[in-house]
Amino acid sequence: MPLFVVLEPGRVLDTVIEVPALPHTRTGEKLEVPVKRLLQGTAIDEVAGREAVDDFSALAYFTRFARGAQ
């Protein structure tokens, strides 16, 4: 399904980034706040426990992304 957006005049689309997966808790909730904290530079072990995430590599991706190494 494509994402359609209408930009304000003079704006450039530069905020949509493809990622391999989105991390979720084991109960299926998206981990939005932990991802935000990773992007702000917080260490991954301070953000979420490995056992609390359905796919820890999905969360770890955002640590690499924040460092500029996707």
C-alpha positions, 0 to 999 in steps of 0.5 A, spaced: 500 500 500 503 506 498 503 512 502 500 518 499 502 525 502 500 532 500 506 537 501 505 545 503 508 549 497 515 550 498 516 543 502 520 537 500 519 530 502 525 528 506 522 524 512 520 517 510 525 512 511 524 505 509 526 500 515 526 492 515 522 491 521 518 495 526 519 492 533 514 490 538 513 488 545 511 480 545 504 482 546 504 486 539 505 493 541 509 498 537 515 500 541 515 508 539 518 511 545 524 506 545 525 507 538 525 515 539 530 514 545 535 510 541 534 516 536 536 521 541 542 516 543 540 512 549 543 506 549 539 500 547 540 496 554 537 502 557 531 502 552 528 495 553 530 488 555 531 483 550 526 478 553 521 484 552 521 485 544 519 480 539 524 481 534 530 484 538 534 485 531 528 490 529 530 494 535 537 494 534 537 497 527 535 503 530 541 504 534 545 503 528 541 508 524 542 513 529 550 512 529 549 513 521 550 505 519 544 502 517 
